[in-house]
Amino acid sequence: MTPERFEQLAEAYGSDLRRWPKTEQAKAEQLRQERPVWARQCLDEAADLDDLLGLYRVEAPSMALREQVVAMAPRPQRSLLSKLLGEWRGWGMGLAAAGVAGLMVGIGSVSLVMADQSTDVTVASALDGQSVYSEAVAFGAEEKL
């Protein structure tokens, strides 16, 4: 590390070598041990600046300034597709819920109606006379009655 680089880092990062970049700390410590008087003088000047900067306090922004900044902030832009979907999203979810509820009621009511009949009659009712099997089942069901 050159003395010029040491001075640049002291001005940029202050007198505490722990705040310096990790890659520069070992080299700076070596230069500090090689030239202790010069390094101490350089770091003392940086410490004076550190002290002055440490005294500086920033006041909290006023509520009016906060409101002004928030009012000036850009609003997020929505695409045409998201605008259209956004308006119909609530309706779509409602229709889907109604469809699921209707399906559940339908399944439940068929189960209640068919609960007192035998399995063969239930199958025959489901096929609704569309196959030879349903005729045979219906014939067998009539014999049982």
Secondary structure, DSSP 8 states (H G I E B T S, - for coil): --HHHHHHHHHHH-S-GGGS-HHHHHHHHHHHHHSHHHHHHHHHHHHHHHHHHHH-------HHHHHHHHHHS------HHHHHHHHHHHHHHHHHHHHHHHHHHHHHHHHHHHTTS-HHHHHHHHHTT-SHHHHHHHHHHHHH-
